[in-house]
């Protein structure tokens, strides 16, 4: 059995910077036509100079690969219309992080106050710049995403022209919200389609599956699978592949993030084939994102065949999901 994916896209990707960027970028650039690059560096990507510098470093890291890094800007409440207008052609979206909610988000916003932040949202609406959001509250860890849904609803109602992407959704409540508001969209990760909290902490702790938002309950995973498997037009693949060195994961204060870039497409093919919906994988990993974001990525075909292969235990010092395990599909060719 074989499947050919045309122009696969990863609409939520962490490439980090410097040495880690050089290590991980080639894997995404090899298997994807493009990706939405997250801006939570240290310091965050908040100026045109930082943005263009980061894009140049990505270009250097991927070499001759045909791959488009779609850049994002780290949300700041000081942005005005003139600044956003000037940088619009260099970015695909602006990413909002509540302060301290995940890795390198300390410079994020303290409270998503519509009145205080409204001028930025209004400017983005007028300029047609999408807003991507890490949507979690400061509540109990299992409830943080569900508690953030009213914020999404208020944003969607207050700024109906603003395209809002709920990033890496993990709950049935988020899936349900998609149906209520025309301007709400979502990305879903590979790991949240596969695991629940039980896989992370039900037996021995598995630090390489620890991420934020944390994996939830079986009923939440089922809701995510229904949306992805049905090729819901408002849902896109976003890996949230988030590399950390082994020593940062296998340590007290384990860093949040699951590294999936090298295994994402074979693992998705396995999951979709087992569900009997392999024909819908193309929409989930490319077609929907092209429509939602209006992008035309570089031409690339990734040929996957149903043939077992064993995942490497680590890639350049970073442990991937499924490390040392066998997957039923592998990449046979990239054209």
C-alpha positions in Angstrom: 0.0 0.0 0.0 1.2 3.5 -0.8 0.0 7.1 -0.5 1.4 10.3 -2.0 1.0 13.5 0.0 1.2 16.7 -2.0 2.7 19.7 -0.5 2.4 18.7 3.2 2.3 21.5 5.7 3.0 21.8 9.4 1.1 24.7 10.7 2.6 24.9 14.1 6.4 24.2 14.4 9.2 25.0 16.8 12.6 25.2 15.2 14.3 26.9 18.2 17.5 28.7 17.3 21.3 28.5 16.9 22.7 25.0 17.4 19.3 23.3 17.9 17.9 25.1 14.8 20.8 23.6 12.8 20.0 20.1 14.1 16.2 20.0 13.7 15.3 22.2 10.8 16.5 19.8 8.1 14.0 17.1 9.2 11.0 19.4 8.8 12.4 20.9 5.6 12.9 17.4 4.1 9.4 16.1 4.7 7.2 19.3 4.5 6.7 22.0 1.9 6.3 24.6 4.6 5.6 25.3 8.2 4.2 28.0 10.4 7.2 28.9 12.6 6.6 29.8 16.2 8.2 33.1 17.6 8.9 32.2 21.2 12.6 32.5 21.1 14.8 34.2 23.8 14.3 37.1 23.2 11.0 36.6 21.4 10.5 37.7 17.7 8.9 41.1 18.2 10.6 43.3 15.7 11.1 43.3 11.9 14.9 43.0 12.5 14.5 39.9 14.7 12.0 38.4 12.3 14.2 38.8 9.2 17.3 37.6 11.1 15.5 34.5 12.2 14.2 33.7 8.8 17.7 34.1 7.4 19.0 31.6 10.0 16.3 29.1 9.1 17.3 29.4 5.4 20.9 28.7 6.3 19.9 25.7 8.4 17.7 24.0 5.7 20.2 24.5 2.9 18.9 23.6 -0.5 15.6 22.0 0.6 12.4 23.3 -1.0 10.7 24.6 2.1 8.8 27.8 3.0 9.1 29.0 6.6 5.9 31.0 7.2 6.9 33.4 9.9 4.9 34.6 12.9 5.3 37.6 15.3 5.2 37.3 19.1 2.1 39.3 20.2 2.7 42.5 22.1 0.0 44.9 23.2 2.1 47.8 22.0 1.8 46.9 18.3 -0.1 49.6 16.3 -1.6 49.7 12.8 1.5 51.3 11.2 3.9 48.7 12.6 1.7 45.8 11.6 1.1 47.3 8.2 4.9 47.6 7.6 5.6 44.0 8.6 2.5 42.3 7.2 4.2 41.0 4.0 6.9 39.3 6.1 4.5 37.3 8.4 1.6 34.9 8.0 0.2 35.4 11.6 0.7 36.8 15.0 1.0 34.4 17.9 -0.5 35.2 21.3 0.9 33.6 24.5 -0.6 34.2 27.9 2.4 35.0 30.1 4.2 32.0 31.6 1.8 29.4 30.1 4.5 27.4 28.2 8.1 27.4 27.1 9.6 30.9 26.6 6.3 32.6 27.1 7.3 34.9 30.0 7.0 37.9 27.8 3.4 37.0 26.9 0.3 39.0 27.8 -1.0 39.1 31.4 -4.7 38.5 30.9 -6.4 38.6 27.5 -8.4 41.7 28.2 -10.5 42.6 25.1 -10.7 46.3 26.0 -6.9 46.7 26.6 -5.8 44.6 23.7 -8.7 45.6 21.3 -6.7 48.1 19.3 -4.2 45.4 18.2 -7.0 42.9 17.3 -8.8 45.7 15.4 -5.6 46.5 13.4 -5.1 42.8 12.7 -8.7 42.5 11.5 -8.3 45.4 9.2 -5.1 44.2 7.7 -6.2 40.6 7.4 -3.5 39.1 9.7 -4.6 35.9 11.5 -4.3 35.6 15.3 -2.9 32.3 16.6 -3.4 31.6 20.3 -2.0 29.3 22.9 -5.3 29.0 24.7 -4.8 28.1 28.4 -5.9 29.6 31.6 -3.9 29.6 34.9 -6.2 27.0 36.4 -5.9 23.3 37.2 -3.7 21.8 34.5 -6.5 19.5 33.1 -9.0 22.3 32.9 -6.9 25.1 31.5 -7.9 24.8 27.8 -11.6 24.3 28.6 -11.5 27.4 30.9 -10.0 29.4 28.0 -12.9 28.7 25.6 -14.9 31.8 26.8 -11.9 34.0 25.8 -12.0 32.5 22.3 -15.8 33.1 22.2 -15.4 36.7 23.3 -12.7 37.3 20.7 -14.7 35.7 17.9 -17.8 37.7 18.7 -16.0 41.0 19.3 -13.8 40.8 16.1 -15.8 38.8 13.5 -13.4 39.7 10.7 -10.4 38.4 12.7 -9.3 34.9 11.7 -8.5 33.1 15.0 -6.6 29.8 15.2 -6.9 27.8 18.4 -3.5 26.2 18.5 -2.9 22.5 19.4 -6.4 21.9 20.8 -6.7 19.0 23.2 -10.4 19.0 24.4 -13.8 18.1 23.1 -14.9 21.6 24.3 -12.5 23.2 21.7 -13.8 21.0 18.9 -17.4 22.0 19.8 -16.4 25.7 19.7 -15.3 25.4 16.1 -19.0 24.8 15.1 -20.3 27.9 16.9 -18.1 30.6 15.4 -17.3 31.1 11.7 -13.9 32.8 12.4 -12.5 30.1 14.7 -10.1 27.5 13.3 -7.8 24.9 15.0 -4.6 22.9 14.7 -4.2 19.4 16.1 -0.9 17.7 16.9 0.2 14.2 16.2 0.8 13.4 19.8 -2.6 14.5 21.0 -4.2 12.2 18.4 -2.2 9.3 19.8 -2.0 9.7 23.6 -4.0 10.5 26.7 -2.7 11.5 30.2 -2.6 7.8 31.0 0.2 7.3 28.4 2.2 10.1 30.0 1.7 9.3 33.7 -0.5 6.2 34.1 2.5 3.9 34.7 6.1 5.0 34.9 6.4 8.7 34.0 7.3 9.2 30.3 9.0 12.6 30.1 9.3 12.7 26.3 5.5 12.7 26.1 5.1 15.7 28.5 3.8 18.8 26.7 1.7 21.8 27.1 -1.2 21.7 26.8 -1.0 18.4 28.6 -2.7 15.3 27.0 -6.2 14.9 28.3 -8.9 12.2 28.6 -9.9 9.4 26.1 -13.1 11.3 25.3 -11.1 14.4 24.4 -8.8 12.3 22.1 -11.8 10.8 20.5 -13.2 14.3 19.7 -9.9 15.3 18.1 -9.8 12.1 16.1 -13.3 12.7 14.8 -12.4 16.2 13.6 -9.1 15.1 12.0 -10.3 11.9 10.5 -13.3 13.6 8.9 -11.0 16.2 7.3 -13.0 19.0 9.0 -12.4 22.0 6.8 -11.5 24.2 9.8 -8.9 21.8 11.2 -5.2 21.6 10.2 -2.2 19.6 11.1 0.2 21.5 13.4 2.8 19.2 14.9 3.9 21.5 17.8 7.1 19.5 17.4 9.1 21.0 20.2 12.7 19.7 20.5 14.7 19.8 23.8 18.0 18.1 24.5 17.7 14.8 26.3 19.1 16.3 29.5 16.3 18.9 29.6 13.6 16.2 29.3 15.1 13.5 31.5 15.5 15.8 34.5 13.7 17.5 37.4 11.7 20.4 36.0 11.2 18.4 32.7 10.9 20.7 29.7 7.5 20.7 28.0 7.5 19.5 24.4 7.2 16.4 22.2 9.6 16.1 19.2 7.7 14.6 16.3 9.1 16.2 13.1 11.0 13.1 11.8 8.1 10.7 12.4 5.0 12.8 11.8 3.9 11.8 8.4 4.4 8.0 8.8 2.7 8.0 12.2 -0.3 10.0 10.7 -0.5 7.6 7.8 -0.6 4.7 10.2 -3.3 6.3 12.3 -5.5 7.3 9.4 -5.2 4.0 7.7 -6.2 2.1 10.9 -9.3 4.3 11.0 -10.1 3.6 7.4 -9.8 7.2 6.3 -6.4 7.4 4.6 -8.0 9.4 1.7 -8.6 12.2 4.2 -5.0 12.6 5.2 -4.2 15.0 2.3 -6.8 17.5 3.5 -5.6 17.3 7.1 -1.9 17.8 6.3 -2.2 20.3 3.4 -5.4 21.2 1.6 -7.2 22.7 4.6 -4.3 24.9 5.6 -3.9 26.2 2.1 -7.5 27.4 2.1 -7.5 28.8 5.7 -4.2 30.7 5.3 -4.4 31.3 1.6 -0.8 30.0 1.0 0.7 28.3 -2.1 3.6 26.3 -0.8 6.5 24.9 -2.8 5.7 21.8 -4.8 6.7 18.6 -3.1 5.4 15.1 -3.1 6.1 12.7 -0.1 5.6 9.1 -1.0 4.7 6.9 2.0 4.6 3.1 1.8 3.2 0.5 4.3 6.4 -1.1 5.3 7.6 -1.3 8.9 10.6 0.7 10.1 12.1 1.3 13.5 12.3 4.9 14.8 15.7 6.1 15.8 16.3 6.4 19.5 17.4 10.0 19.1 18.1 12.5 16.3 21.1 14.7 17.0 20.6 14.4 20.8 16.9 14.9 20.7 14.6 12.0 21.6 11.6 11.7 19.3 8.1 10.3 19.9 8.1 6.5 19.3 11.9 6.3 19.9 13.0 2.7 19.4 9.5 1.6 18.4 8.3 0.3 15.1 5.9 2.2 12.9 3.9 0.5 10.1 4.6 3.2 7.5 7.7 4.9 6.3 8.7 7.6 3.8 9.9 5.9 0.6 10.7 9.0 -1.5 10.4 12.8 -1.5 10.0 14.4 -5.0 
